[in-house]
Amino acid sequence: MLAPNSARSPIPKKPMPPVQTRRRRAARSALVLGLLAGWTFPATAPAAPRLHCQVEQGGTSQSLEFAPVADC
């Protein structure tokens, strides 16, 4: 059988931090997450290497461009 409410020991509750402290924590967390996301996902994709060639043969000039291919 349970004891009446008056006989139970209340669980001490921590007081809430002031609003300014909570805002500072939220701002700091947002800053850290933003920096982490910016470092992890750069704004520009890495450029693929390309080979540019200008070939002159028989009085005509051609400009050719080659991209790398995967070895199979």
C-alpha positions in Angstrom: 0.0 0.0 0.0 1.3 3.4 -0.9 1.8 6.2 1.7 -0.3 9.3 1.4 1.1 12.2 -0.6 2.2 14.1 2.4 4.5 11.3 3.5 6.3 10.9 0.2 9.5 12.8 -0.3 9.1 15.2 -3.2 11.7 15.0 -5.9 13.7 18.2 -5.9 13.3 20.0 -9.2 16.0 22.1 -10.8 15.0 25.7 -11.4 14.9 26.6 -15.1 17.7 28.8 -16.2 16.9 32.4 -17.1 15.5 33.1 -20.6 18.7 34.8 -21.7 20.8 31.8 -20.8 18.5 29.5 -22.8 18.7 31.9 -25.8 22.5 32.0 -25.6 22.6 28.2 -25.5 20.3 28.0 -28.5 22.3 30.5 -30.4 25.5 28.7 -29.6 24.1 25.4 -30.7 22.8 26.9 -33.9 26.2 28.4 -34.6 28.0 25.1 -34.0 25.6 23.2 -36.2 25.9 25.8 -38.9 29.7 25.7 -38.9 29.6 21.9 -38.9 27.2 21.8 -41.8 29.3 24.3 -43.7 32.4 22.4 -43.1 30.8 19.1 -44.0 28.9 20.2 -47.1 30.9 22.7 -49.1 29.0 25.2 -51.2 30.8 24.2 -54.4 31.2 20.7 -55.8 34.8 19.7 -56.6 35.6 20.2 -60.2 36.3 17.1 -62.4 39.7 17.2 -64.2 39.4 17.8 -67.9 41.9 17.7 -70.7 41.6 20.4 -73.3 43.5 20.0 -76.6 43.8 22.1 -79.7 44.7 20.0 -82.8 45.8 21.6 -86.1 45.9 19.2 -89.0 45.6 19.8 -92.7 44.8 23.5 -92.3 41.9 23.0 -89.9 41.9 23.5 -86.2 39.9 21.5 -83.7 39.4 22.1 -80.0 38.8 18.9 -78.1 37.8 18.2 -74.5 38.1 14.9 -72.6 36.7 13.9 -69.3 38.1 11.0 -67.1 36.3 7.6 -67.3 36.2 4.8 -64.8 38.4 1.8 -65.3 36.4 -1.4 -65.6 
